[in-house]
């Protein structure tokens, strides 16, 4: 395959793999593959010169493009039949287990479907509670690489969103947490985040202690040798000739 095919597969699979602590395998390095314009692969861009008039592109933010066209009938019916979103409960145990990388307070502006396996939810960010990359206080896209939008969102909803970042993109994936915004959620999040950081510190200390023990167990204990002749062994009886009794030497 060519580089573009590999990159599309990686971009679709890697966010889900990272949720289960796996990364894209090095044996499938996309950068090692040739690009299509060198004659290895055929891309639509290489043979299509005119874009159909019924496909219009709308720029939502920061150069992220989504197609503004009606949903195909087969995608619509398939999504309604298959989508069964499982509710993620907002509990401390969930927060500690999921370890979300971004948390925002936002208002949903629109939900658009690019194709059968891509949904873009545009939200207006009101507050940033946690993030590993800069998030602007403006309209930003949340990407869902699935035919189902889980957790589901509707325009005009005011919500707290906890999910994952991937390559500076905000994802919206099944297993992420979405709750109707309430002021007490902010205080609850701060308590949860404090517990999460404590858990990480305990885990780090435990790893350091285990590594220290393993290093000590490999060292050999020094052997001590008793060189004192007075205490080197039991006392021996001295035999005396001429029928004298055996006597033990007395200490001086």
VEXVO-533336 format. One line per 10 residues: number of its first residue (from 1); their letters; for each residue x, y, z of C-alpha. Coordinates in nm, 3 decimals, padded with zeros to 5 digits. Layout:
N
NUM = a = X,Y,Z | ...
//
This chain:
252
1 = xxxxxxxxxx = 00.000,00.000,00.000 | 00.099,00.363,-00.037 | 00.156,00.618,00.238 | -00.186,00.783,00.215 | -00.372,00.452,00.255 | -00.158,00.364,00.557 | -00.211,00.707,00.714 | -00.589,00.686,00.677 | -00.591,00.344,00.843 | -00.361,00.466,01.122
11 = xxxxxxxxxx = -00.565,00.782,01.184 | -00.880,00.575,01.216 | -00.740,00.299,01.438 | -00.481,00.464,01.661 | -00.721,00.666,01.885 | -00.900,00.345,01.981 | -00.571,00.156,02.027 | -00.439,00.426,02.261 | -00.742,00.385,02.488 | -00.621,00.029,02.554
21 = xxxxxxxxxx = -00.254,00.132,02.601 | -00.145,00.018,02.255 | 00.026,00.218,01.985 | 00.052,00.189,01.608 | 00.304,-00.092,01.536 | 00.649,00.012,01.414 | 00.636,-00.257,01.146 | 00.357,-00.055,00.981 | 00.543,00.277,00.972 | 00.357,00.489,00.718
31 = xxxxxxxxxx = 00.652,00.722,00.658 | 00.850,00.433,00.511 | 00.594,00.384,00.233 | 00.597,00.575,-00.099 | 00.343,00.843,-00.184 | 00.080,00.787,-00.455 | 00.210,01.055,-00.694 | 00.518,00.844,-00.762 | 00.310,00.592,-00.948 | 00.266,00.337,-00.671
41 = xxxxxxxxxx = -00.095,00.408,-00.572 | -00.389,00.573,-00.741 | -00.564,00.842,-00.540 | -00.890,01.022,-00.625 | -00.696,01.348,-00.627 | -00.475,01.210,-00.904 | -00.762,01.141,-01.145 | -01.047,01.376,-01.039 | -01.008,01.734,-01.156 | -01.358,01.877,-01.101
51 = xxxxxxxxxx = -01.540,01.860,-00.767 | -01.915,01.788,-00.800 | -02.134,02.091,-00.737 | -02.345,01.911,-00.475 | -02.039,01.874,-00.250 | -01.970,02.203,-00.072 | -01.704,02.244,00.191 | -01.752,02.447,00.504 | -01.456,02.570,00.708 | -01.554,02.549,01.074
61 = xxxxxxxxxx = -01.225,02.634,01.244 | -00.847,02.624,01.206 | -00.853,02.472,00.860 | -01.054,02.166,00.963 | -01.287,02.084,00.673 | -01.607,01.879,00.676 | -01.833,01.814,00.376 | -02.168,01.992,00.382 | -02.384,01.739,00.200 | -02.690,01.528,00.281
71 = xxxxxxxxxx = -02.644,01.197,00.460 | -02.663,00.895,00.234 | -02.973,00.679,00.296 | -02.775,00.361,00.368 | -02.560,00.539,00.628 | -02.867,00.685,00.800 | -03.051,00.355,00.828 | -02.743,00.162,00.933 | -02.659,00.411,01.205 | -03.009,00.409,01.354
81 = xxxxxxxxxx = -03.014,00.031,01.375 | -02.663,-00.027,01.513 | -02.599,00.264,01.751 | -02.647,00.161,02.113 | -02.446,00.398,02.330 | -02.354,00.277,02.678 | -02.383,00.543,02.946 | -02.059,00.620,03.130 | -02.132,00.704,03.493 | -01.961,01.013,03.638
91 = xxxxxxxxxx = -01.791,00.847,03.937 | -01.447,00.870,04.096 | -01.364,00.511,03.999 | -01.448,00.588,03.635 | -01.232,00.901,03.639 | -00.934,00.718,03.789 | -00.963,00.429,03.543 | -01.017,00.636,03.226 | -00.748,00.901,03.285 | -00.899,01.149,03.036
101 = xxxxxxxxxx = -00.656,01.390,02.870 | -00.893,01.687,02.821 | -01.193,01.824,03.013 | -01.392,02.123,02.888 | -01.714,02.311,02.956 | -01.872,02.373,02.617 | -02.191,02.444,02.427 | -02.275,02.226,02.127 | -02.310,02.427,01.806 | -02.360,02.160,01.536
111 = xxxxxxxxxx = -02.319,01.792,01.453 | -02.208,01.701,01.100 | -02.139,01.367,00.936 | -01.855,01.356,00.685 | -01.920,00.998,00.575 | -02.046,00.672,00.720 | -01.753,00.648,00.963 | -01.678,01.010,01.052 | -01.874,01.256,01.265 | -01.768,01.610,01.358
121 = xxxxxxxxxx = -01.926,01.781,01.657 | -01.852,02.154,01.672 | -01.861,02.304,02.021 | -01.796,02.649,02.163 | -01.546,02.613,02.447 | -01.645,02.816,02.754 | -01.384,02.690,03.000 | -01.083,02.457,02.992 | -01.047,02.246,03.305 | -00.775,02.011,03.182
131 = xxxxxxxxxx = -00.574,01.962,02.862 | -00.236,01.838,02.743 | -00.236,02.069,02.438 | -00.359,02.429,02.402 | -00.736,02.458,02.342 | -00.873,02.794,02.223 | -01.177,02.954,02.386 | -01.366,02.944,02.057 | -01.544,02.696,01.831 | -01.348,02.372,01.799
141 = xxxxxxxxxx = -01.428,02.036,01.634 | -01.459,01.709,01.825 | -01.383,01.410,01.601 | -01.563,01.075,01.613 | -01.413,00.805,01.389 | -01.725,00.588,01.396 | -02.069,00.570,01.239 | -02.218,00.622,01.587 | -02.183,00.936,01.793 | -02.120,00.802,02.142
151 = xxxxxxxxxx = -02.174,00.971,02.375 | -02.458,01.146,02.186 | -02.472,01.526,02.169 | -02.732,01.766,02.034 | -02.701,02.133,01.932 | -02.755,02.393,02.206 | -02.661,02.152,02.486 | -02.447,02.302,02.765 | -02.222,02.017,02.877 | -01.907,01.904,03.054
161 = xxxxxxxxxx = -01.698,01.681,02.824 | -01.420,01.447,02.936 | -01.234,01.263,02.662 | -00.899,01.215,02.487 | -00.664,01.419,02.270 | -00.485,01.266,01.975 | -00.223,01.454,01.772 | -00.353,01.788,01.905 | -00.707,01.692,01.802 | -00.998,01.661,02.043
171 = xxxxxxxxxx = -01.174,01.326,02.009 | -01.527,01.226,02.111 | -01.527,00.849,02.159 | -01.736,00.575,02.313 | -01.637,00.556,02.680 | -01.589,00.930,02.716 | -01.801,01.119,02.965 | -02.058,01.386,02.883 | -02.275,01.547,03.152 | -02.520,01.835,03.153
181 = xxxxxxxxxx = -02.331,02.129,03.294 | -02.375,02.215,03.662 | -02.157,02.443,03.872 | -02.087,02.168,04.127 | -01.929,01.956,03.852 | -01.629,02.190,03.855 | -01.567,02.131,04.227 | -01.620,01.757,04.185 | -01.367,01.746,03.901 | -01.102,01.921,04.112
191 = xxxxxxxxxx = -01.141,01.660,04.387 | -01.118,01.376,04.133 | -00.811,01.526,03.967 | -00.640,01.556,04.306 | -00.708,01.187,04.375 | -00.579,01.096,04.028 | -00.250,01.279,04.084 | -00.212,01.110,04.425 | -00.266,00.772,04.260 | -00.001,00.849,03.997
201 = xxxxxxxxxx = 00.250,00.950,04.266 | 00.187,00.629,04.462 | 00.234,00.423,04.147 | 00.561,00.601,04.069 | 00.694,00.546,04.423 | 00.599,00.178,04.411 | 00.787,00.132,04.083 | 01.097,00.302,04.223 | 01.091,00.083,04.534 | 01.050,-00.236,04.331
211 = xxxxxxxxxx = 01.339,-00.142,04.102 | 01.557,-00.073,04.408 | 01.478,-00.412,04.560 | 01.556,-00.594,04.238 | 01.896,-00.422,04.224 | 01.983,-00.517,04.581 | 01.878,-00.881,04.540 | 02.144,-00.929,04.272 | 02.436,-00.829,04.501 | 02.637,-01.111,04.664
221 = xxxxxxxxxx = 02.672,-01.112,05.043 | 03.035,-01.099,05.168 | 03.159,-01.424,05.324 | 03.329,-01.402,05.666 | 03.594,-01.656,05.766 | 03.677,-01.732,06.129 | 04.056,-01.712,06.178 | 04.073,-01.729,06.560 | 04.233,-02.063,06.656 | 04.096,-02.050,07.010
231 = xxxxxxxxxx = 03.737,-02.065,06.894 | 03.784,-02.251,06.569 | 03.656,-02.581,06.701 | 03.578,-02.801,07.005 | 03.841,-02.866,07.268 | 04.041,-03.187,07.227 | 04.164,-03.411,07.508 | 04.542,-03.449,07.549 | 04.667,-03.800,07.602 | 04.953,-03.838,07.848
241 = xxxxxxxxxx = 05.181,-04.138,07.860 | 05.257,-04.356,08.161 | 04.892,-04.424,08.232 | 04.803,-04.073,08.336 | 04.447,-03.958,08.299 | 04.336,-03.753,08.006 | 04.309,-03.392,08.098 | 04.173,-03.090,07.915 | 04.396,-02.789,07.872 | 04.304,-02.510,08.106
251 = xx = 04.269,-02.155,07.996 | 04.543,-01.929,08.115
//
